[in-house]
């Protein structure tokens, strides 16, 4: 079993390799969540996630023979990117196996650091199997993403930083996939301050650690898709499970809409880009999945590697949810000037038309009518109701189109 001395040795080893990321207090998030909220900004690491800690520590403890053979890693993205970056710095050849759906930003970034990237499998577990096959075929040294003592010790250095940056903390909330981060952080913090509560958060779709702790043994879950791709691990590690059983106080899960909303909140409030896995901690706190009202809480924002097109979809979905985007279907007489009068009424209500379309052939409109769909930018639900009321008073039949399932 790992000890605090292993984590402290890792911190000394990593002193010139890893950035001590900020742990900033957020007044707005504190008001929003009812706690005294700090955010540990691991998305500011060189490769955009905490994974650098464990990857660098493992690489630095390899023998010259192991390094000379080259290394291979299986990863949903961040671990592979971290291995590629620190391998390049140490002059070690690296091969990274990622699932076929891995975010493009993670694939291209790993290649930028001269790693050979192989896309294999529909999920992390299939990529892992392929990586172990390549390890045997090429005689490479395997760098496990979470179930390795040196990797766990490296992740634990984050806990040592928190003890110095926020010594008054009552709880630390950590994203959980395979369990390497929470295992290391919990070990480090509990060894020095056992009163601090350690909370793990998983995506509802793939909550392997929660299921395993509840069952008292490691559970293999079926594959599932989640926006929190970085923690979509079907089975936690043997080492990480043992440490979690000993040190983690509670687990929580969050759904896809809650994660997406948390990403948007962090963009708007903290002006920081966080991927789905990293946003799970705020999602849990905002949605009261953990009873931490009035407590001093640190949220670990574990990474920020998210594709721009995903951010775009999340922003649009969030704007719809907040009532700042709405789509209205309006039936009107199919005659000259009818559309101009409709848009004039919308303008008088101070809403902005982003998109408008006519449909005569494929709508439920009667002969002599046409259906118009308008996407409007509004200030919120109150303005949407005002637009609908104004159009209704003018004799139009209005229906709000709900894009969400």
N, C-alpha and C positions, 0 to 999 in steps of 0.2 A: 504494500500500500504506500502511496506517495505521502510525503510529509511536507511541512512548511519549509524545511531546509531545501527541498528540491525546487520549490518555487522561488525562494530567495536566491538560490544559485542561478536559476534561469534569468532572474532580473539582472543580476550582475553581468551575466553573459550577453544579455540583450541591450545593455546600456547604450551602445553606440549603433545599434541596428534598428531600434524601434522608437517611434515617436510617443512620448507620454501625452496622450490626447487630453483635451480640456474636459473638465466636468463642470458645466456651467449651470447656474441657477436660472430658472425660468419663472418669472413673475406671472406671465399669462397662463402657462400650463399649471402652475400652482393654483390659481383661481379656478381654472377649468376643472381640475381634478379634486379639489378640496384637500390637497396635501402640500407639503413644502417640497417642490419637485426640482431635481437636478437631472441633467442629461449628460451621459458619458459619450462623447462624440468619437466613437471608433470609426465612423465613416470618414474621418479625416486622416486615417492612416494612409501611407503612400499608395497602397493598392486598394484602398477604400474599405477595408474591413479589419476586424480583430485577428483574423486568421494568420496574419503575419507573425504574431507572437509565437504561436506554436510551431509554425513552419520553420521560422528562423532558428528557434531553439533546437529543434530536431536536427536541422542541417549542421548547426555548429557543433553538435555532439557526435556526428558521424566520424568514423575513422577515415584516414586517407584512402584506404582500399575501397570503402563503401562509396566515397565521393567519386573516385576514379571510374567506378562502374556506371555512374549516372543514376538519376533517381526517377521514379515514376509515382504519380499520385492520381487518385480518383477523386473527383470533386464535382459538386453542383455548380462550381464556379470560383468562389472566393478562395478556398484552400488551394486550388490549382494555380490561381493567379499569384497567391502569396509564395508558393513553392517556386514558381517560375521567376519571380522578381528576386528572391534571395538566392536562388541557385545561380542566376546570372551574376549577382554581386560576388559570389564565392567561386565563380568559374566552374560550376558544375553543370553538366548536361541534364536537361529535364524533359520528361515526357508526361503530358497531362491528358488524362482521359475524362471527358465531360459527357453528360447525356446529350442526345441529339437536340434537345430543346433548350439547352443552356443559353442564357441571355447573350446576345451578340457582343455586348460590351466586355463581358468576361472572356469570351473566346479571343477577340481581337487583342485585348490587353495582354493575355498570356503569350500570344504570338509575338507581340511587340517586344517582350522580354526574351525572345529567341527560344521559347519552348516549342517542342513538337506537340501539337494539339490533335488528339484523336477524338472524334465524336462517335460514341457508341452507346446504344441502349436507350430505352424510353425513360429511365429514371436513374437516380444515383446508384441504386443497388446493382443494376445491370452494368453501369459504367465501372463500378468497383470490381465486378467479376471479370470484366475484360482487362482491367488494369492488372489484376493479379496474374492473368494469363500472360500478358506482355512482360511482367516481371520475371516469370519463369523462362520465357522464350529468349529474352535478351540479357538475362543476368543482371537486372537492374536492382536498385535498392528502393524498397517501397516506403513511402511516407504516408502513414495513415492520417486521415483528416481529424480523427478525434480519439480513437481508442489506443493511445500510445502514451506512456508515462512522460516522455519529454515534451510531447505536444500539449498534454494537459498542464504540465508545469509551466510551459510558456504562456498558455492562456491565463493561468493563475496570476501572472504578473499584473493583470488588469485589476485584480482584487487588492493587491498591495498598493497600487496607485490610489484606489478609492479610499482606503484607510487613511491615507495622507491628505487627499483632496477634500474629503467630506467625512471627517471623523465623527460627526454628530449623527450620521445616518442611522435610521431605524430599520430600513429595508432596502434591498437591492433586487431589482427585477431584471431577469436575464432571459433572452431568447434561448430556446432549447431545440436542437435537432438531434445529433448523435450524442450530445451531452458533454463534449469536451470543455466548452466555455464555462458552463455552470459548475462542472466538477472542479475545475481549477480555481475559479473565483470563490466558490463556497469553501473549499479547503483552506485557502489563504485567509479569508475573512473570519471564518469560524475559529481558526487557530488563534487569532489575535483578539477577536471580539465576538464571543458566542451569542451575545444578545441580538446581533443584527439578524434580521429575518431574510432568508434567501428564498426568492420566489422565481419559479421557472414558468415560462409562457410558451405554448405551442400553438400551431395552426390547428384548428378543429379537425381539419381533413386528415392530418397525419400526426396524431398525438401519441407517439410511441412511448415516450418516457412516462407520461401520465398513466397510460395503460399498464406499463411494466411495473411501476411503483404500486399501483392498485392491486396487481396480481401477485406481487412479491417475486416475480421472475421476469426475465426479458421476454417481451412479446413481439412477434413479427406481424406487422400490419399489412393489409393489402395496399398496393400502390394507389395514389390519388393525386390529383393536380391541385396546386395551391399557388396563390400569388406570392406566398412566402417560400419560394423555391429553395432558398438557402438552408432551410431547416426541414425540408421534406424527406426525412430519413425514416425508413420503415422499421428499423431495429436499432436500438441504442447499443453502445459498446459495453463490453463486459466490465472494463475498468470504470467507465463513466457511470454505469448503473450502480456499482458498489459504492462509489463516492456520493452519488446522489441520494442513495438510501440513507447514508450516514449523515449528510450535511444539509440537504435541501428540505426546507420547511413545508412548502406547499407548491402545487402546480395549478395552472389555469390554462384555459384555451380560449381562442378568439376566432370568429368566423371571417369569411372573405370580405364582407362589406365593412366590418369593423377595422380590419387591417388597411383596406383602401382609404377609409376615412382618416385613419391615423397618419398615413403617408401625406395626405392633403393638409392635415393640421400642422404637421412638421414643416411642410413647405411654406405655408402661410404665416405661421406663428414664429417658428425658429429660423426660417429662411435657410433650411438645410434639407438636402436630398437624402432620403433614407429608403432602402429597399424594403420589400415586404417583411422579411425575417426581422429586420431591425425595428420595424414599426410595431411589432406585436406587443412590445412592452408598454408603449403608450396606449395602444388599443385596449389592453387589459385594465390599465388604470382608469382611463376615461369611461369605460363601460362598467366600472365597479365590479370587475371579476375577482378582485382581491380587496379585502377590508383594510385599507390603509389611510382612511380619512384622518387628517390632522397629523400624520406622520411625516418625517423627513425621508423622502424616497429618492433613490437614484435609479433612473431608467438607462439601461445599457442599450444604446443605439448601435447595434453590432456591425452594420455595413451600409454602404450607399451605392452599390453597383446595380443600378436598375436601368433598363432600356428607356430611352426618351419616348418611344411610342407607347410604352406601358404607362409612363407618367402622364402622357397626353390623355389616354383613356380614363385614367384615374381622376384627373382634373375634371374632365367632362362629366363623369358619373357623379363626382362630388358636387359639382355645380347644380346638377339636376336634383340631387338629394336635398341641397340647401335652398332650392327654389330660385336659383339665379339663372337657370336655363329651363325653358319650358317649351313644349311643342303643343300647339292648339290646332284642332281640326275644325274648320268653319264652313258651313254650307251657305252659299249666296247665289243670287240670281245671275245667270250667265248672260250678262248684257254689258255694253260698254260703260266704263266708269265705276263698275261695282267693286273691282279690286282696289281702285284708287281711294274710294270712300272707306273701305275696310282698313287699309293701311293708315289713312288719316286718323281714324278712331284710335288705332294702336299708338300712333305718335302722340295724340292728345293725352294718352294715359302714361306717357313718358317711358314706354318700353321700346327697346331697340330690336328691329327685325334683322336677324342674322341670315335666315334662309326662308324662301317661300316657294311653294310648288302648286301647280294646278293639276287636277285630275278629273277628266270628264268620263273616260271610258271604263276605268276600273274602280269606281267608287259607288257608294250607295245613294248618290244624288239622283233625284228624279230628272226627267227630261226638262230642260230649261234651267237646271241648277248646275252648279259645279262645286266640287270640294276643294278647299284650299287648306294646305298644311303650312303653318308658320312656326319657325323656331325663333323664340324671343329671348333676349337678354333682359333680365329684370333684377330688381333689388332684393327680391324675396317673395315669400308666399303671400304677403299682404298685397303686393303690387300685382301678382298673378290674379288674385281674386278680383281686384279692381278692374283689370283688363277684361276678364270674363263677364263681370257685371255690366260694364259699359257696352260691350258687344251684344249682350243679351237684351239690354234696354233698347238697343237700336234695331232689334228684330232678327238678329243672327242666331242660328243654332250652333252652339259652341261645345266642343268636347275636348277635354285634356287627354293627350296621348301619353300613356305611361310606358317608358322604355325599359323599365326594370322588370325582372321576372316576378 
